[in-house]
Amino acid sequence: MTVVALAGGVGAARMLTGLSAAVPDPSSITAVVNTGDDLVLHGLHISPDLDTVTYTLAGAISRSQGWGLEGETWNAMAALDRYGGESWFRLGDKDLATQLYRTQRLRAEGATLSQVTAEIARAWDVGVQLLPMSDDRVATRVTLAAGDGPDEEVSFQHYFVALRHDVAVRSVRFDGVESAKPAPGVLDAVAAADRIVICPSNPIVSIGPVLAVPGMADAVRSRRDDVVAVSPIVKGAALKGPADRLLAELGHEPSVVGVARLYAPYAATLVIDEADAALAAAVEQESVRAVVAPTIMSGPAEAKALGDVVLSV
């Protein structure tokens, strides 16, 4: 079975480990990863979701943080703090090497993000094929609700990391997406896949940018019967991150029903957690089949079990 997964960061990375364990050959899986979160800091091109997926599949992710590398040191950040530099986005010393390599290949040597992503994945012995959603720049921009004052638009990472996503949001847009193209191989992979999985990532700022790349929404919509989404919302709350609050702030219902409503044009099936079993009928009223299963991936066994469910429905 060939599989395409639309992926964000932490939740998608765990889903991909489960899918990898559930198939005979991980190379049969292609992950199309959000790059709307990418940023340039210290002159470096940083791709947080691509790195989280890569490190997780390599078994090198920091288990305590869910991002970055296990056994990391922070000497460069400590030195930057001494100078009063920008250190709100933390890059460990080993992680910094990834950013240096990516930037050198992109800026000085003319490589594409797809090429560099494949090189980094090979260096980490990642079997899953990783593709950025686009080689073109797309930047997720968040407009903060400022109360009585004027609204302020900031980068996604400023909202998510610097402000700890602890502010209300008025709107989200994907700057540059209108002129972006899907990365080479993405549309072909979607067209040829036996199963397309929408990972349990934030529907607004992780899956939203992927589907916003011209051609992607139509490609996924045309395969709707073969698309299975996994809800990132359990009992009205996100397991990690601000997905529940973003849904509510942007006028969507922060529940599995709201997720079903968003994904109904793209996915025929939505996997929801056992804790939301009572909402299965309401999900199916949105013309989406509800499959009830444990969706909290607390370890490799749980991730594989969810992968088995997603591939078997």
C-alpha positions in Angstrom: 0.0 0.0 0.0 1.3 3.4 -0.9 0.4 6.2 1.5 0.6 10.0 1.3 0.4 11.9 4.6 -0.4 15.6 4.9 1.7 16.6 7.9 2.4 19.4 10.4 4.8 19.0 13.3 4.6 16.9 16.5 1.2 15.2 16.0 2.0 14.3 12.4 5.5 13.1 13.4 4.0 10.6 15.8 1.4 9.6 13.3 4.1 8.9 10.8 6.0 6.7 13.2 2.8 4.7 13.6 2.3 4.5 9.8 5.9 3.4 9.3 5.5 0.6 11.8 2.2 -0.5 10.2 3.5 -0.9 6.6 6.2 -3.5 5.4 8.3 -0.7 3.8 8.4 2.9 5.1 9.6 4.1 1.7 6.0 3.5 0.5 5.0 6.5 2.6 5.3 10.1 1.3 4.9 12.9 3.9 3.9 16.3 2.5 5.0 18.6 5.3 3.9 22.1 6.1 6.5 24.9 5.5 4.3 27.8 6.3 6.0 27.8 9.7 9.4 28.3 8.2 11.3 31.4 9.3 14.6 33.1 8.7 16.4 34.0 11.9 20.1 34.8 12.4 20.3 34.6 8.6 19.3 30.9 8.8 16.5 29.2 7.0 14.7 27.2 9.7 12.0 24.6 8.8 10.5 23.6 12.2 7.9 21.0 11.0 10.3 19.3 8.6 12.9 19.1 11.3 10.4 17.7 13.9 9.3 15.0 11.5 12.8 14.1 10.5 14.2 13.9 14.1 11.1 11.9 15.2 11.3 9.4 12.5 15.1 9.1 13.1 14.4 8.3 16.8 16.4 11.4 17.8 13.7 13.8 18.9 13.9 15.2 22.4 11.4 13.2 24.3 10.9 15.8 27.0 10.3 18.7 24.6 8.8 17.0 21.6 11.0 19.2 19.4 14.8 19.5 18.9 17.3 16.8 19.5 17.8 14.5 22.5 20.9 15.2 24.5 21.2 18.7 23.1 23.5 21.4 24.5 22.8 25.1 24.4 26.2 26.8 24.2 25.4 28.9 21.2 22.2 30.2 22.7 23.9 31.0 25.9 26.6 33.0 24.0 23.8 34.8 22.0 22.1 35.7 25.3 25.4 37.3 26.5 25.4 39.6 23.4 21.7 40.4 23.8 20.8 38.7 20.6 17.5 37.2 19.6 17.2 33.9 21.5 13.4 33.5 21.9 13.5 30.7 19.2 15.8 28.1 20.8 18.2 26.3 18.6 20.4 23.7 20.2 24.0 23.2 19.1 23.4 20.1 17.1 20.1 21.4 15.7 22.0 24.5 14.6 24.1 22.3 12.3 20.9 21.4 10.4 20.0 25.0 9.9 23.6 25.9 8.8 23.6 23.1 6.3 20.1 23.9 4.9 20.9 27.6 4.6 24.3 26.9 2.8 22.6 24.6 0.3 19.7 26.9 -0.4 21.5 30.3 -0.4 25.0 29.6 -1.6 24.6 26.5 -3.7 21.2 27.0 -5.3 19.6 23.8 -4.1 15.8 23.6 -3.7 14.1 22.9 -0.3 13.0 19.5 -1.7 16.6 18.6 -2.5 17.9 19.7 0.9 15.1 17.9 2.7 15.9 14.7 1.0 19.6 15.1 1.8 18.9 15.7 5.5 16.5 12.8 5.7 19.1 10.5 4.1 21.7 11.6 6.6 19.3 10.6 9.4 18.4 7.3 7.7 14.8 8.2 7.5 12.9 5.7 5.3 9.8 7.8 4.7 10.0 10.1 1.7 9.7 13.7 3.0 8.6 16.5 0.8 8.0 20.1 1.6 4.6 21.3 0.5 6.3 23.7 -1.8 9.8 24.8 -2.8 8.4 28.4 -2.9 8.2 30.7 0.1 4.9 30.6 1.9 4.7 32.4 5.3 1.8 31.9 7.8 0.9 35.3 9.2 -1.3 35.7 12.2 -3.4 38.8 13.0 -3.7 39.3 16.7 -6.9 40.6 18.2 -5.6 43.7 20.1 -8.8 44.7 21.9 -9.3 48.5 21.8 -6.0 49.1 19.8 -5.1 48.3 16.2 -4.7 44.7 15.3 -1.2 43.5 14.8 0.0 41.0 12.2 3.0 38.8 13.2 4.7 35.7 11.9 3.4 32.3 13.0 6.6 31.6 15.0 6.3 34.9 16.8 2.8 34.1 17.8 3.5 30.4 18.6 6.9 30.7 20.4 7.6 34.3 21.4 4.1 35.0 22.6 3.5 31.3 23.6 0.3 31.3 21.6 -1.3 33.0 24.6 -3.1 35.8 22.7 -6.4 35.9 20.8 -6.3 35.6 17.0 -8.4 37.6 14.6 -7.3 35.9 11.3 -4.7 33.8 9.6 -3.3 34.1 6.1 -0.7 32.4 4.0 1.5 35.0 2.5 2.8 34.1 -1.0 0.7 31.0 -1.4 -1.1 32.3 -4.5 2.1 32.1 -6.5 3.5 28.9 -4.9 3.6 25.6 -6.7 3.5 22.1 -5.0 7.0 20.7 -4.6 8.0 18.3 -7.4 6.4 14.9 -6.9 3.7 16.0 -4.5 0.7 16.0 -6.9 1.9 12.7 -8.5 2.1 11.1 -5.1 -1.4 12.2 -4.2 -2.8 11.0 -7.5 -1.1 7.5 -7.1 -1.6 6.8 -3.4 -3.7 4.0 -2.2 -4.4 5.9 1.0 -4.2 9.6 1.9 -3.9 10.5 5.5 -4.6 13.9 7.0 -2.5 13.7 10.2 -3.7 14.9 13.6 -2.2 18.4 13.1 -3.6 21.8 13.5 -6.3 22.1 10.8 -5.8 25.9 10.5 -2.0 26.5 10.6 -0.5 23.1 9.8 -2.9 21.4 7.3 -4.4 24.7 6.1 -1.2 25.9 4.4 -0.7 22.5 2.6 -4.2 22.6 1.2 -3.8 26.3 0.2 -1.0 25.6 -2.2 -2.6 25.9 -5.7 -3.6 22.5 -7.0 -3.4 20.7 -3.6 -7.0 21.2 -2.5 -8.3 19.9 -5.9 -5.9 17.0 -5.9 -7.0 15.8 -2.4 -10.6 16.5 -3.0 -10.5 14.3 -6.1 -9.3 11.4 -3.9 -11.8 12.0 -1.2 -13.0 8.4 -0.9 -9.4 7.4 -0.1 -8.7 10.1 2.4 -8.7 9.4 6.1 -8.3 12.3 8.6 -7.4 11.9 12.2 -8.9 14.5 14.6 -6.4 16.6 16.6 -9.2 17.5 19.0 -10.2 15.1 21.8 -13.0 16.1 24.1 -13.0 19.6 22.8 -9.3 20.2 23.4 -6.0 20.0 21.5 -3.6 17.5 23.0 -0.8 20.0 22.2 -0.7 23.6 20.9 -3.5 26.1 20.3 -5.7 24.2 17.7 -8.8 24.3 19.9 -8.5 28.0 20.7 -7.7 28.9 17.0 -10.7 27.0 15.8 -13.0 28.9 18.3 -11.4 32.3 17.7 -11.8 31.9 13.9 -15.4 30.9 14.1 -15.2 27.1 14.0 -16.6 24.6 16.5 -13.6 23.3 18.6 -14.8 19.7 18.6 -14.6 16.6 16.4 -17.7 17.9 14.7 -16.0 21.1 13.8 -13.0 19.2 12.5 -15.4 17.0 10.4 -17.0 20.1 9.0 -13.6 21.5 7.9 -12.4 18.3 6.4 -15.7 17.2 4.8 -14.7 18.4 1.3 -11.5 16.4 1.4 -11.9 13.3 3.6 -14.6 10.6 3.5 -13.5 9.3 6.9 -12.5 10.9 10.2 -11.0 8.9 13.0 -12.1 10.2 16.4 -11.0 9.2 19.9 -13.0 6.9 22.1 -13.7 9.9 24.4 -15.7 11.4 21.6 -17.7 8.3 20.7 -20.9 10.0 21.7 -20.3 12.5 18.9 -19.9 9.9 16.1 -23.5 10.4 14.8 -23.0 14.2 14.7 -19.8 13.7 12.8 -21.6 11.6 10.3 -24.2 14.3 9.8 -21.4 16.3 8.2 -21.2 13.6 5.5 -18.0 12.1 7.0 -17.8 8.5 8.2 -16.8 8.4 11.9 -14.3 5.7 13.0 -13.9 5.5 16.8 -10.5 4.4 18.1 -7.8 5.4 20.6 -6.0 8.3 19.0 -3.7 9.4 21.8 -0.2 8.2 20.8 1.5 8.0 24.1 4.1 5.6 22.8 5.2 3.6 19.8 2.7 0.8 20.4 -0.2 3.3 20.5 1.1 5.0 17.4 1.3 1.8 15.5 -2.2 0.8 16.6 -3.5 4.1 15.3 -1.6 3.5 12.1 -3.2 0.1 11.7 -6.6 1.7 12.1 -6.0 4.5 9.6 -4.7 2.0 6.9 -7.4 -0.6 7.5 -10.6 1.5 7.4 
